[in-house]
Amino acid sequence: MPESKAREILASVDAVIDNDHFVYTSGLHGRAYVNKDAVYPFTRKTSTLCLEIAMHFLESDIEVVLAPAVGGVALTQWVAFHLSEITEREVLALYAERSESVIVATSPSENYIRVKHGRVVYHHDYGDSEIGGTEVLQLFRGDQLVKKYDSLDLKRGYNKLIAGKRVLVVEDILNTGGTALKAVNVARQNKGQVVAVAALCNRGGVTVEMFGVEELYSLLNINMQVWTAAECPMCEEGIPVNVALGKGREFLESRDKK
């Protein structure tokens, strides 16, 4: 499938949007947005995109397709399905979830607040002890962010299914590549052999060297200019932030609190 066809499919459901003011998960700002969620309700279009990924890796002897939840779950199902159908052997579809974190507070005199998805769960003064974390753990000393933990884990017995197998990691959008790298790492930690990484769209110019795999394959490659909030020309011009897509709403709420 040429990139023009992938772009056509994504554009047909308004999954590629230009000329607006977006805040990405990384916190950077830009004018364009790839809304992968717009394509998932259309199963035939999703299947067509995933078939192309499967066809590309037909000769790679993939045994497991792994994706980070939740965005990649639909992709891992369809890619594994097509590989299984074409090769006539079972290819497993697994997903990795955000894991529980453990942190160590080193001072009994400092107040730490544990935050889950930006919401205060509880706060207390801890001494030198281990604290069971949540999916996203942030430590604050007053208003200052001290530490942040966010990793992926293979739950539901999936760690036993991946060991010793050839793995294809799939992701919807590569921005910085950080989430895909976490999926690669958790596969390796559970003795999976990661062969390649595939994505619907490489939006951030991510390269194969980041993952240390044989190949990085993307249906669509888009070079989009990004800026920090301090350097963003749209912010300077007073162009409203899109709050329906991306992290615009969170950005505005955080800015208003300062």
Secondary structure, DSSP 8 states (H G I E B T S, - for coil): --HHHHHHHHHHTT-EE-SS-EE-TTS-EES-EE-GGGTTT-HHHHHHHHHHHHHHTGGGT--EEEEETTTTHHHHHHHHHHHHHHHTS--EEEEEEE---EEEE--TTSEEEEEETTEEEEEEE--SEEEE--SSEEEEETTEEEEEE--EE--TTHHHHHTTSEEEEEEEEESSSHHHHHHHHHHHHTT-EEEEEEEEEE-S---GGGTTSSEEEEEEE----EE-TTT-HHHHHT----SSSTTHHHHHHHHHH-
